[in-house]
């Protein structure tokens, strides 16, 4: 009934507003004389409306207004927004900012609004009430809203509950969300976690929230807690960070009278009479010290023991402390249950617990048998550990050290078709191998870090003269870059046994060997140059030519002349063909414009008039393919005859790997391209070929070409 009444009332208000709006013109300034709490309905330009600084909703997610925008674009704004008049003819939104933003996206010019005179406090109350009733706010926005009411207006929880109709539990829960660190608050805003899980986060200090987020919520994976139930999440947090003190193994004598002990001062109402520590930092320090000391003690008792941790257990601070003390901590793979516990010692019967001596005697005999079996099992286990068949681990967990055992897998090797099983390493050999590997790791890190140092800035780059040691290092590097043949040429062994032999050779080079080594390095560089797409202006090619000409002048000269002669012949042949094609293209261009070249004159095909005389010889040469008179080809023959065929002996063969162009031809005398059958090359002429300053005189008459030539003659 209340819902129907509310809808009816709202519909009545909207109808009244629409009636008033229809009778009211769009205002051009603030509304004067509005009584308090009296509303005037009208349509206001969007450009005169500003958002409210009191709107508790600050975040409008992308795409959130798309559906509302489409509705407003199709049907308009069906419900008025509430605004209050401000200075200079502007208005400030009290509530309805979503409709205002959607109207902007829909590109409306104005929007239906109710204008009411309101103070800042009234406007804020109205905006808060409207948003709380509509449930438009996110939980974190509600948390920030209630905190702002506490800080700026001095309202306590009861006043907030009374003013806005919310329960005390609701308001206190929302206010508690303000304790969330930004990362967890963002997860709540993104709806990655719910309000209940966020409330559990807020019960713990910032450092704990950050640790839980980094370890279990930052990334997906095996150790992620995303998606678990709230009850399970609450249990995990409590077990890890607010655990009963009885579950810890460190000495708790100081904790008995501590004020942070929840047994003395209960923090959570659901904790009951449990004894939990409220001072997380103190508890962690005590626990870490115990775990570190216990690991060192166990390692001293049994040198075969391996300290280890599972990814889901353990404290990184404990591992760091052990590492700083020189202890190695392994990370175990696979499920925890694959690592078995040791034999369980049977419980000895206590005579006082028995009424019948015979029953005690029977249990005592059974216990003795179990104890003998236990001792035998322990003896066999210890033997297998010493032989390397079983590895013993001290697994570092959150609050204790757990002893576990792993059976070492057998390794096989096949030699000459025969497969045999390798004997496992003894613990001593395993430790020796580890020690050797640790030394390698040491120098691996030294090398890695020194490489970073050597990548210095220009300012830090050494600019002093080379020292003798640096010259030896340079020769040591160059010796690694030359071939075995060059090493023999230097008088060195063709192969070095190791780097020490190479360094010894570098330290004892003679001046002559140093010079040879430098030139060998240059030759090695030039040997690595690519042989494809080589250009005449390539610096590498020029330097190679200079180096070869300096030390091998006759061979270098012969090679260059041979290949350049091959190029010159090909170039001459191709250039004749290129010139012929360009001449034909020029002839067709002039013909398309209505002109023809006769000797040095440019003649109009249509009228036979000489348009231009005394044109440069190059133009006459370009028009030469058009001529049919016997005296004109002589001008074309001259360039071809200037290339002597005797420059390169015809009998000299070209290299077998030289790429051969198609249809290799020598220049021909009296060559006129396309003399027998002239193809229609107008298709090859670009569309803008005619735009060269000469106007085409009407319709072209190709048949008048002979007449024009005759008239000119």
Protein Blocks (a to p, Z undefined) as FASTA:
>chain_A
ZZmmmmmmmmmmmmmmmmmmmmpccdfbdcehiaehiacdddddfklpccdfklmblbdc
ehklmmmmmmmmmnopfbdcdddddeehiacdfbhplmmmmmmmnopabdcdddddddfk
lmmmmmmmmmmmnopacfklmmmmmmmmmmmnopafklmmmmnopafklmmmmmmmmmpc
fklmmmmmnopacfklmmmmmmpcfklmmmmmmmmmmpgcjklcghiafklmmmmmmmmm
mccfklpcbdcklmmmpcklmklocfblklojadcdfblmlmmmmmmmmmmmmmmmmmmm
mmkbccdddfkgcjfklmmmmmmnopacdddedjfklpccdddddddddfklpmblklmm
mmmmmmmmmmmmmmmmmmmmmmmmmnopaccdddddfkbccddddddddddddeehiacd
dddddfklmmmmmmmmmmmmmmmmmmmmmmmmmmccfklpcfbdcdfklmmmmmmmmmmm
pcfklmmmnopafbdfblmlmmmmmmmccfklmmmmmmmmmmmmmmmpcfehiafklmkl
mmmmmmmmmmmmmlmmmmmmmmmmmmmmmmmmmmmmmmmmmmmmmmmmmmmnopacehjb
ccdfklopafbghiafklmmmmmmmpmbfklmmmmmmmmmmpcfklpcfklccdfklccd
ehiacddehiaehklpccdfklmpcfklmmnopacehjadfklmmmmmmmmZZ
